[in-house]
Amino acid sequence: MKFLIAALLLFVVGCDLHITNPAPVIAAGTTPGAITITNTNTNTATTDRSDTEATPTPTPAGTPPPVTGALPLPPYGEGVARDYAAANPHQVTHSCQLVDGEAAWAFLDGLLRVLSQRDARWGYLCKDANCTQQARDVVAYRASSGDTGIWIVDVLGNHCPGPGDSPTMVRWGVLPFETTRRWIGHR
């Protein structure tokens, strides 16, 4: 190996190499050294990015609630969720019930405790008809007088990530108003 390197070095030294760099071309009417860069976005992905986009207003001004007597989603919810997550990052990181078991409910339970201090209508989304299972990464806001008629908000993005996935993060993804799914105030 040393022989090859030495031979290459002798060859380069013995050669009469001329390396030239052409002078830059400056177009008339431009400033020397100015560089123009253009970027055309060709992204056509329709991936949900509600964790980074502004939250849509659930009931825009002038639009009647989806069900007679239903309340709009309170505007303070996202701020409370983000503040709670910032104060409890370990709970967000360890919120996957499949990995962390019962302890993983700490984030959702704590967030709902804080939200319920402002309004007792905050609770869990029922996953079955008897409400024996609750959604693990969303909260529900009861907007009617019964246990149906709810706003559902996805509060954990990339919940239970797989190998190579980005970590779980707090988000505020408001889903369409639900008239038939059930809500429960406790787990």
N, C-alpha and C positions, 0 to 999 in steps of 0.2 A: 504494500500500500504506500509506503514511504517513497518507493521508487517511482510510482505513478505520479505522485504529487511533485516530486523533484523534476521529473521529465516535463510535466505540464508547466511548471514554473520557468524552466529553461526555454521552452518553446515560446511562452508569452514574452519573456524578456528579449529574446532574439527577434521577435517580430516587430515590424514597424507599423504599429496600429495607429490609425487616425480616427478619432471619434469626434464627430461634429454635431452640433445641436443647431437646427435651423432657427433663424430669427423668428420671433413671434410675428404673426400677421395682425395688424391693427386696422380694422375697418374704418373708413372715413366717417367722422362724426361721432366716434366713440372715445371714451376715456381710456388711455393706456392702462392696462392692468385690471380693467373692469371685466368682471365675469358675469354672464347672465345664465341663470339656471332656471329651467322650467320643469314643472312637475305636473303631470296629468294623472289624476287618480282614476284608476280603472277598476277599483274595488267594487264588486257587485254583491258582496256578502250581505246577507240579511240577518246575521246573528244578533240576538238580543243583547244590547249593550246598555240596558237600563241602569246598570251599576255606575255608568259614567255619564249617561245622558241626563238631562233635566227630567224630573218626574212629571209626567203629564197630569194635568188637573183632572181628577176623577169626574167632577161634574162642572163643566165649563159654565161661566156666567151666562145666564139666560136659558140654560138647558134644565128642564125639570129632572129631579132625581129619577133613577130607573124604576123605582117602585113607589107608589103613593106613600108618603110619610117616611121614606128612607132618608137617612142623614148622609151628608157628604163625608168623605174620608177626612179626618182632622189634618190640618196642614203641618202640625208640629211633629208628627210621627217620624218622618225621616231624620230630623235633627236629633230627636231622642235616641233613635236606633244607632246613628253614627257616633253620638257622644258615649253611649253605653258601650259600644264596641271598642272605641278608643280607650276607654277606661278599663276594659277587660279583654285585652287581645288574646290571652291564654284561652279564654272561654271560646272565642271564635275559632282559634286554631284547633281546639279539641272538641268540636261540636258534632262530630260524626258518631252517631249512636252505634253504627255497625263496627266501629273501631274502639271507641272509648266507653261504650256501654251507657249505663244510667247517668254517669257523670257528665256525659255530653249534653244533657238537657240543661245544664247550668246557664248557657247563653240565652236560650229561648225563654226559660223560666224567669231569669233575671230581667230580661228586656220586657217581658209581659208584666212583671211586678211593677217596673218603673212606669210603663205606659198606663197601667190600671190605676196608678195613683192619680192620674189626670182624668181618666174616664174608665169606668168599670165595664165599658162595652168591648174592650180589647180582650182577646182570648186566642184559643187554638182552633185550627181548622180540623174538623172531624174527617177521618179517612174512610169511615164505614158508617152504615146506617145507625148503629147503636152507639157510636162515638167511643168505642173502646180503644181505637187507635187514632192518634193525632199526627198531623203533618209535622215533620222534623225540622223544616227549614223555613216555614212561613208563619205569619201571624194573621189573625182575622179580626175585623172590626164589625160588630153587630150593628147594622144600620137600620134595623126595623124593631118592632116590638116583640117578635118571636125569636126562635133560635135559627131561622134562615133569613136570607136577605143580608148578605155580608160583603164587605170589601176584603179581598185576599191580597196580602203583600208578601212577596218573596224577599226575605231579609238576609239570606245567606247564599251568596253566589259560589258556584263550584263546590257545593256541599259534598263531602266525602270524596275528595279527589283521588284519582288513581295515580300510579307511578308516572312521573313526568308531567303531570297536570299542574297548573298553577294552584297555589294554596286557596283554601276557603277564605272568602272576604265578605265583609258586610256590604249590602246593597239595599236598594229600595225599589223593587220591581212590582208596581201596582198592576194587578191582573183585573180583567173585566169584572164588573159587578155580578155577583152570584145570587140568584133568587131561590135556588133549591138546596145548595150545600149547607151543611150545618156547622154551627159554632158551639164551643163550650168554653166556659170561663176558667176552668181548672183542668189539671191533668191527673 
